[in-house]
Amino acid sequence: MTDKLDLELDMETTYFRFEEVLPGTPAYERYLEARHDVFCAELGRVEPTGLSSSNGRPIETDGYDEHSRHFVANYKPDDAVAGFVRVIMPNPKGLNVTPRYVIDHPLPYADATDDRIGEISRMAIAQHFRRRHSDQGKPIQGDPASEMAHGKDGLRRHQPELVLGMYREIYQLCKGVGIGYCVAAMDSHFSRLLIALGFPFMPVGPVNEGVSPPRRVFLISALEIERSLGAREEAVLRFMQEQQGTAPART
């Protein structure tokens, strides 16, 4: 990807609001409902829990949630959940990828020890906010509502904008708590998208053909994000480093 990304630093304040959600709040329940909608009902990748929110809607949750930090992107005009992600923090239980994927050792960074590696997990764009056409040559920012008028199903949204916003939350978290690295299990399509956007993900294991779609574990360094984006996409790096609002207090 050689063209510079047409990115404004305030893009998420125009269309999306990115925030951390805390357990026990209505926002956290909506997030778990959205996880069920994508991973259980739509994709069938996760077995339904049989649990429900206080609104009576099914939710998706697991034992890693208590060791995670959770982030949601809301579409500002109607407050709809547009995307979400969690970061599993280093903990005695370990990471979700560990029992399911082969990870080659040694890792490419000598200081990438277990206590400095989190896991990017349960990341998804809600169904009605996914683009239905190629992102190449398109600006990252834009009004999702105006794009709804195009295409026979009326569903064209700016997936890169949402992905960048969520990765900024991840980057800010990692910098704030001193985690230098994150792993993520990704398919080839999504990993290529992120690498094209300037995120230096490195494969650290073979493809697991036993999951659908086949995925492998990638590792990313917060320091390498700064180096890569600084050399290729300075506007994106400024966006990633810009503080937006205040994270909710942790108890």
PAMI-179317 format. One record per residue: residue number from 1; residue in one letter; x, z, y of N, C-alpha, C in turn; chain. Coordinates in steps of 0.1 Angstrom, whole numbers. Last residue first. Layout:
BEGIN
(r NUM A (X Z Y) (X Z Y) (X Z Y) A)
...
//
This chain:
BEGIN
(r 251 T (-110 394 -6) (-111 408 -9) (-103 411 -22) A)
(r 250 R (-102 372 21) (-102 375 7) (-102 390 4) A)
(r 249 A (-121 356 47) (-113 367 42) (-114 369 27) A)
(r 248 P (-120 320 50) (-127 333 48) (-118 344 43) A)
(r 247 A (-98 304 73) (-103 306 60) (-110 319 59) A)
(r 246 T (-106 289 104) (-101 301 97) (-106 302 83) A)
(r 245 G (-99 257 118) (-107 269 116) (-99 280 109) A)
(r 244 Q (-74 239 107) (-88 237 112) (-96 249 108) A)
(r 243 Q (-41 229 114) (-50 240 110) (-64 237 116) A)
(r 242 E (-24 201 102) (-32 207 113) (-41 218 108) A)
(r 241 Q (-12 189 81) (-6 201 86) (-14 208 97) A)
(r 240 M (-27 167 76) (-26 177 65) (-21 190 71) A)
(r 239 F (-24 153 100) (-37 157 96) (-36 168 86) A)
(r 238 R (3 147 98) (-2 155 109) (-16 161 106) A)
(r 237 L (2 130 76) (9 143 75) (5 152 86) A)
(r 236 V (-13 109 86) (-18 116 75) (-11 130 74) A)
(r 235 A (5 99 105) (-8 104 109) (-14 113 99) A)
(r 234 E (27 91 89) (29 103 97) (15 108 102) A)
(r 233 E (33 78 62) (20 80 68) (21 92 77) A)
(r 232 R (60 77 53) (51 65 51) (39 66 61) A)
(r 231 A (76 99 58) (82 86 58) (73 75 58) A)
(r 230 G (57 120 56) (65 118 68) (72 105 69) A)
(r 229 L (48 117 30) (39 113 41) (47 112 54) A)
(r 228 S (72 125 17) (66 112 14) (57 108 26) A)
(r 227 R (77 151 27) (87 141 28) (81 127 26) A)
(r 226 E (53 165 21) (58 164 35) (68 153 36) A)
(r 225 I (53 162 -7) (42 157 1) (47 155 15) A)
(r 224 E (76 177 -13) (76 162 -15) (65 155 -8) A)
(r 223 L (66 203 -9) (77 197 -1) (78 182 -1) A)
(r 222 A (47 205 -28) (42 205 -14) (53 200 -5) A)
(r 221 S (47 183 -56) (54 193 -48) (49 193 -34) A)
(r 220 I (28 178 -86) (31 174 -72) (37 186 -65) A)
(r 219 L (24 163 -118) (29 174 -110) (32 169 -96) A)
(r 218 F (0 154 -142) (9 151 -131) (13 163 -124) A)
(r 217 V (-10 148 -175) (-7 158 -165) (3 152 -155) A)
(r 216 R (-35 123 -183) (-22 129 -185) (-20 139 -174) A)
(r 215 R (-64 109 -201) (-57 115 -189) (-43 120 -193) A)
(r 214 P (-90 87 -209) (-77 93 -212) (-70 97 -200) A)
(r 213 P (-123 99 -197) (-113 88 -200) (-99 95 -203) A)
(r 212 S (-119 117 -226) (-125 105 -220) (-128 107 -206) A)
(r 211 V (-92 126 -248) (-102 129 -238) (-107 116 -232) A)
(r 210 G (-73 117 -265) (-84 124 -271) (-94 129 -261) A)
(r 209 E (-51 107 -254) (-61 97 -257) (-74 104 -263) A)
(r 208 N (-32 118 -229) (-40 123 -240) (-51 114 -243) A)
(r 207 V (0 105 -222) (-14 103 -220) (-21 110 -232) A)
(r 206 P (27 129 -218) (21 117 -223) (6 117 -221) A)
(r 205 G (40 143 -187) (36 144 -201) (29 131 -205) A)
(r 204 V (42 142 -160) (51 151 -167) (47 153 -182) A)
(r 203 P (42 119 -133) (37 123 -146) (47 131 -153) A)
(r 202 M (39 130 -99) (48 126 -110) (43 129 -124) A)
(r 201 F (27 122 -67) (24 128 -81) (34 122 -91) A)
(r 200 P (30 121 -37) (40 118 -47) (37 125 -61) A)
(r 199 F (6 104 -18) (8 117 -25) (18 115 -37) A)
(r 198 G (-1 81 -6) (11 87 -2) (14 100 -8) A)
(r 197 L (-22 66 -14) (-24 73 -2) (-12 81 3) A)
(r 196 A (-12 58 -39) (-13 48 -28) (-15 54 -15) A)
(r 195 I (-15 81 -53) (-2 77 -50) (-2 66 -39) A)
(r 194 L (-43 82 -54) (-36 92 -47) (-22 88 -43) A)
(r 193 L (-49 59 -70) (-54 60 -56) (-46 71 -48) A)
(r 192 R (-35 65 -93) (-31 54 -85) (-36 54 -71) A)
(r 191 S (-51 86 -102) (-37 88 -99) (-31 77 -91) A)
(r 190 F (-75 73 -107) (-74 83 -97) (-60 86 -93) A)
(r 189 H (-67 55 -129) (-73 50 -117) (-72 60 -105) A)
(r 188 S (-57 71 -150) (-48 62 -143) (-54 57 -129) A)
(r 187 D (-68 106 -147) (-68 93 -153) (-60 83 -144) A)
(r 186 M (-52 138 -147) (-59 127 -140) (-58 114 -149) A)
(r 185 A (-46 171 -143) (-49 161 -153) (-57 150 -147) A)
(r 184 A (-21 186 -123) (-35 181 -123) (-36 170 -135) A)
(r 183 V (-2 212 -107) (-5 202 -118) (-19 198 -117) A)
(r 182 C (16 220 -78) (4 220 -86) (4 209 -96) A)
(r 181 Y (40 241 -61) (36 230 -69) (22 232 -75) A)
(r 180 G (46 264 -46) (53 252 -43) (48 239 -50) A)
(r 179 I (28 289 -31) (29 281 -44) (35 267 -40) A)
(r 178 G (25 305 -9) (38 303 -14) (39 297 -28) A)
(r 177 V (1 306 5) (3 317 -5) (17 315 -13) A)
(r 176 G (2 285 23) (-1 298 28) (2 309 18) A)
(r 175 K (8 262 8) (17 266 18) (15 281 22) A)
(r 174 C (-16 261 -7) (-3 263 -13) (8 268 -4) A)
(r 173 L (-36 258 13) (-35 270 4) (-22 272 -1) A)
(r 172 Q (-28 233 24) (-28 245 32) (-28 258 24) A)
(r 171 Y (-32 217 1) (-19 218 7) (-18 231 16) A)
(r 170 I (-60 220 -3) (-51 224 -13) (-37 226 -7) A)
(r 169 E (-70 209 21) (-73 223 18) (-63 229 7) A)
(r 168 R (-60 183 18) (-55 192 29) (-58 206 26) A)
(r 167 Y (-76 175 -3) (-61 177 -5) (-55 185 6) A)
(r 166 M (-100 172 10) (-99 183 0) (-84 185 -3) A)
(r 165 G (-94 151 28) (-98 164 33) (-96 175 23) A)
(r 164 L (-88 131 10) (-77 136 19) (-81 149 24) A)
(r 163 V (-113 127 -2) (-101 131 -10) (-90 137 -1) A)
(r 162 L (-129 119 19) (-132 132 12) (-120 137 4) A)
(r 161 E (-116 95 26) (-118 106 36) (-120 119 29) A)
(r 160 P (-119 80 2) (-106 85 6) (-107 96 17) A)
(r 159 Q (-148 76 1) (-141 84 -9) (-127 89 -4) A)
(r 158 H (-171 69 20) (-157 69 22) (-150 79 13) A)
(r 157 R (-197 50 4) (-192 61 11) (-177 60 12) A)
(r 156 R (-226 34 -4) (-211 31 -1) (-206 42 8) A)
(r 155 L (-253 27 -16) (-244 39 -18) (-230 34 -16) A)
(r 154 G (-274 9 -18) (-273 16 -5) (-263 28 -6) A)
(r 153 D (-276 -9 -38) (-280 5 -41) (-279 14 -29) A)
(r 152 K (-267 -33 -26) (-280 -32 -32) (-285 -18 -35) A)
(r 151 G (-250 -30 5) (-250 -29 -9) (-264 -27 -15) A)
(r 150 H (-255 -10 34) (-248 -21 27) (-249 -19 12) A)
(r 149 A (-264 13 45) (-272 1 47) (-267 -11 40) A)
(r 148 M (-245 33 42) (-256 33 33) (-265 20 34) A)
(r 147 E (-228 32 63) (-225 24 52) (-236 23 42) A)
(r 146 S (-239 50 81) (-240 36 84) (-237 27 72) A)
(r 145 A (-232 74 67) (-246 70 69) (-248 56 72) A)
(r 144 P (-204 76 69) (-210 73 56) (-225 69 58) A)
(r 143 D (-184 63 93) (-196 70 92) (-203 66 79) A)
(r 142 G (-148 69 90) (-160 60 91) (-173 68 89) A)
(r 141 Q (-114 67 79) (-125 73 85) (-136 64 87) A)
(r 140 I (-99 47 66) (-103 59 58) (-114 66 65) A)
(r 139 P (-106 12 67) (-102 24 73) (-107 36 65) A)
(r 138 K (-96 -11 41) (-106 -4 48) (-101 9 55) A)
(r 137 G (-77 -22 25) (-79 -28 37) (-90 -22 46) A)
(r 136 Q (-92 -10 -5) (-81 -17 1) (-85 -24 14) A)
(r 135 D (-113 1 -18) (-109 8 -5) (-98 0 2) A)
(r 134 S (-140 -18 -31) (-126 -15 -30) (-122 -9 -17) A)
(r 133 H (-172 -1 -35) (-163 -13 -33) (-149 -9 -31) A)
(r 132 R (-187 21 -36) (-190 11 -46) (-182 -2 -44) A)
(r 131 R (-177 55 -32) (-177 41 -27) (-180 32 -39) A)
(r 130 R (-198 83 -34) (-188 75 -40) (-189 61 -35) A)
(r 129 F (-219 100 -28) (-208 99 -18) (-196 91 -24) A)
(r 128 H (-236 105 -49) (-241 97 -38) (-231 95 -26) A)
(r 127 Q (-220 122 -66) (-224 108 -70) (-228 100 -58) A)
(r 126 A (-193 140 -51) (-207 139 -55) (-211 125 -57) A)
(r 125 I (-161 139 -64) (-169 134 -53) (-184 134 -58) A)
(r 124 A (-141 166 -77) (-151 155 -79) (-157 152 -65) A)
(r 123 M (-121 187 -96) (-122 179 -84) (-132 168 -86) A)
(r 122 R (-114 206 -115) (-128 204 -112) (-130 197 -98) A)
(r 121 S (-82 214 -102) (-91 214 -112) (-105 212 -107) A)
(r 120 I (-48 219 -99) (-59 213 -92) (-70 209 -103) A)
(r 119 E (-31 249 -105) (-37 237 -111) (-49 232 -102) A)
(r 118 G (2 261 -95) (-12 262 -96) (-18 249 -103) A)
(r 117 I (33 276 -99) (25 264 -102) (10 267 -103) A)
(r 116 R (49 297 -98) (48 289 -86) (40 276 -88) A)
(r 115 D (51 310 -121) (46 318 -111) (45 310 -97) A)
(r 114 D (64 291 -137) (50 293 -139) (44 301 -128) A)
(r 113 T (86 271 -116) (83 281 -126) (68 284 -127) A)
(r 112 A (103 250 -103) (88 249 -106) (86 258 -118) A)
(r 111 D (129 248 -96) (122 260 -92) (107 260 -95) A)
(r 110 A (137 223 -105) (142 235 -112) (135 248 -108) A)
(r 109 Y (116 197 -113) (120 206 -102) (125 219 -108) A)
(r 108 P (107 183 -135) (117 176 -126) (122 185 -115) A)
(r 107 L (108 205 -164) (101 198 -153) (111 193 -143) A)
(r 106 P (124 200 -195) (122 207 -183) (114 198 -173) A)
(r 105 H (91 193 -209) (101 202 -202) (115 198 -205) A)
(r 104 D (59 179 -207) (73 177 -210) (82 187 -202) A)
(r 103 I (30 189 -220) (37 189 -208) (52 189 -212) A)
(r 102 V (0 179 -235) (15 181 -237) (21 179 -224) A)
(r 101 Y (-31 196 -231) (-22 185 -228) (-7 189 -231) A)
(r 100 R (-45 219 -237) (-51 206 -240) (-42 194 -238) A)
(r 99 P (-34 243 -228) (-38 242 -243) (-43 228 -246) A)
(r 98 T (-29 237 -200) (-19 241 -210) (-23 239 -224) A)
(r 97 V (-49 232 -182) (-43 221 -188) (-34 225 -200) A)
(r 96 N (-56 257 -171) (-65 250 -180) (-59 238 -188) A)
(r 95 L (-30 282 -173) (-37 271 -166) (-46 264 -176) A)
(r 94 G (-32 319 -178) (-26 305 -178) (-34 295 -171) A)
(r 93 K (-39 345 -177) (-46 336 -186) (-40 323 -188) A)
(r 92 P (-24 356 -157) (-20 359 -171) (-27 350 -181) A)
(r 91 N (-18 330 -132) (-25 342 -137) (-21 344 -151) A)
(r 90 P (-17 309 -104) (-9 315 -115) (-16 328 -119) A)
(r 89 M (-50 296 -97) (-38 302 -93) (-30 307 -105) A)
(r 88 I (-67 266 -96) (-64 277 -105) (-51 283 -101) A)
(r 87 V (-86 254 -71) (-72 255 -75) (-70 268 -83) A)
(r 86 R (-113 231 -71) (-108 245 -72) (-93 244 -75) A)
(r 85 V (-135 211 -51) (-123 212 -59) (-120 227 -60) A)
(r 84 F (-159 186 -40) (-154 200 -43) (-142 200 -51) A)
(r 83 G (-183 168 -19) (-171 169 -28) (-167 184 -30) A)
(r 82 A (-207 171 -7) (-202 158 -9) (-190 157 -18) A)
(r 81 V (-236 188 -3) (-223 189 -9) (-218 175 -13) A)
(r 80 A (-253 184 28) (-252 181 14) (-237 183 9) A)
(r 79 D (-258 188 55) (-251 199 48) (-251 197 33) A)
(r 78 D (-266 167 70) (-277 174 62) (-271 185 54) A)
(r 77 P (-244 160 87) (-258 157 91) (-268 165 83) A)
(r 76 K (-220 168 72) (-225 176 83) (-240 173 87) A)
(r 75 Y (-214 173 39) (-217 162 49) (-225 168 60) A)
(r 74 N (-188 195 28) (-202 193 31) (-204 181 42) A)
(r 73 A (-166 202 4) (-168 193 15) (-183 191 17) A)
(r 72 V (-151 233 -8) (-163 223 -8) (-162 215 5) A)
(r 71 F (-131 252 -30) (-133 245 -17) (-144 234 -19) A)
(r 70 H (-117 282 -43) (-127 271 -44) (-130 265 -31) A)
(r 69 R (-92 296 -64) (-98 294 -50) (-106 281 -50) A)
(r 68 S (-93 315 -95) (-92 303 -87) (-96 305 -72) A)
(r 67 H (-99 333 -114) (-85 332 -110) (-82 320 -101) A)
(r 66 E (-125 330 -119) (-121 343 -113) (-107 343 -109) A)
(r 65 D (-126 305 -132) (-131 306 -119) (-126 319 -112) A)
(r 64 Y (-118 305 -158) (-108 303 -149) (-113 305 -134) A)
(r 63 G (-141 307 -174) (-133 319 -173) (-121 317 -163) A)
(r 62 D (-166 288 -156) (-158 292 -168) (-149 303 -165) A)
(r 61 T (-196 270 -148) (-186 279 -145) (-178 282 -158) A)
(r 60 E (-223 253 -135) (-212 252 -144) (-201 261 -139) A)
(r 59 I (-259 259 -134) (-246 259 -128) (-235 257 -139) A)
(r 58 P (-293 249 -128) (-282 251 -137) (-268 251 -130) A)
(r 57 R (-314 268 -106) (-307 255 -109) (-296 258 -118) A)
(r 56 G (-325 290 -95) (-330 285 -108) (-324 272 -113) A)
(r 55 N (-314 302 -74) (-324 292 -71) (-330 286 -84) A)
(r 54 S (-293 316 -84) (-305 324 -80) (-317 315 -76) A)
(r 53 S (-284 294 -112) (-282 301 -99) (-294 309 -95) A)
(r 52 S (-279 299 -147) (-286 293 -136) (-282 301 -123) A)
(r 51 L (-264 288 -179) (-266 297 -168) (-273 291 -156) A)
(r 50 G (-258 270 -197) (-271 277 -199) (-273 287 -188) A)
(r 49 T (-235 255 -195) (-233 269 -198) (-246 276 -201) A)
(r 48 P (-228 223 -210) (-236 232 -201) (-235 246 -205) A)
(r 47 E (-195 211 -215) (-208 216 -221) (-215 225 -211) A)
(r 46 V (-183 184 -197) (-183 198 -199) (-196 203 -205) A)
(r 45 R (-187 157 -195) (-174 161 -199) (-173 176 -202) A)
(r 44 G (-210 144 -186) (-210 149 -200) (-197 154 -204) A)
(r 43 L (-215 132 -162) (-204 127 -169) (-204 132 -184) A)
(r 42 E (-241 144 -153) (-237 130 -151) (-227 125 -161) A)
(r 41 A (-243 172 -163) (-254 163 -163) (-250 148 -162) A)
(r 40 C (-215 182 -161) (-224 184 -173) (-234 173 -173) A)
(r 39 F (-202 173 -138) (-195 174 -150) (-203 176 -163) A)
(r 38 V (-223 170 -117) (-213 160 -120) (-208 161 -134) A)
(r 37 D (-240 193 -119) (-246 180 -117) (-236 169 -121) A)
(r 36 H (-222 214 -120) (-230 211 -132) (-235 197 -131) A)
(r 35 R (-211 213 -94) (-202 211 -106) (-210 207 -118) A)
(r 34 A (-234 219 -80) (-228 206 -79) (-219 203 -90) A)
(r 33 E (-236 246 -87) (-247 237 -90) (-242 223 -90) A)
(r 32 L (-213 256 -75) (-214 256 -90) (-225 247 -95) A)
(r 31 Y (-220 252 -48) (-208 245 -54) (-209 245 -69) A)
(r 30 R (-242 269 -46) (-244 255 -44) (-232 247 -50) A)
(r 29 E (-228 293 -49) (-238 289 -59) (-241 274 -58) A)
(r 28 Y (-212 293 -26) (-206 293 -39) (-215 289 -50) A)
(r 27 A (-232 296 -6) (-224 284 -7) (-217 282 -20) A)
(r 26 P (-242 322 -11) (-250 310 -14) (-242 297 -15) A)
(r 25 T (-216 342 -27) (-223 337 -16) (-232 325 -19) A)
(r 24 G (-202 350 -50) (-213 359 -45) (-220 354 -32) A)
(r 23 P (-170 336 -42) (-180 341 -52) (-190 351 -45) A)
(r 22 L (-166 315 -13) (-163 328 -20) (-174 331 -30) A)
(r 21 V (-152 285 -3) (-164 292 -6) (-160 304 -15) A)
(r 20 E (-135 269 24) (-134 277 11) (-147 285 9) A)
(r 19 E (-144 237 36) (-144 251 37) (-141 257 23) A)
(r 18 F (-150 209 57) (-143 214 45) (-141 229 47) A)
(r 17 R (-174 187 67) (-169 201 70) (-163 206 57) A)
(r 16 F (-176 154 79) (-175 164 68) (-169 177 73) A)
(r 15 Y (-178 139 103) (-187 136 92) (-187 147 82) A)
(r 14 T (-161 150 124) (-172 141 127) (-182 140 116) A)
(r 13 T (-142 166 113) (-152 173 122) (-163 163 126) A)
(r 12 E (-127 148 99) (-136 156 91) (-146 164 100) A)
(r 11 M (-111 136 119) (-121 128 111) (-131 137 104) A)
(r 10 D (-93 142 137) (-105 150 137) (-115 144 128) A)
(r 9 L (-72 124 136) (-69 138 131) (-82 146 130) A)
(r 8 E (-79 93 121) (-79 101 133) (-79 116 128) A)
(r 7 L (-62 65 107) (-68 79 105) (-68 86 118) A)
(r 6 D (-56 39 91) (-63 41 104) (-70 55 103) A)
(r 5 L (-25 37 75) (-39 41 74) (-44 44 88) A)
(r 4 K (-6 7 74) (-8 21 79) (-22 25 78) A)
(r 3 D (-1 -13 45) (-7 -11 58) (-8 4 61) A)
(r 2 T (10 -11 19) (19 -12 30) (12 -10 44) A)
(r 1 M (9 0 -12) (0 0 0) (9 0 12) A)
//
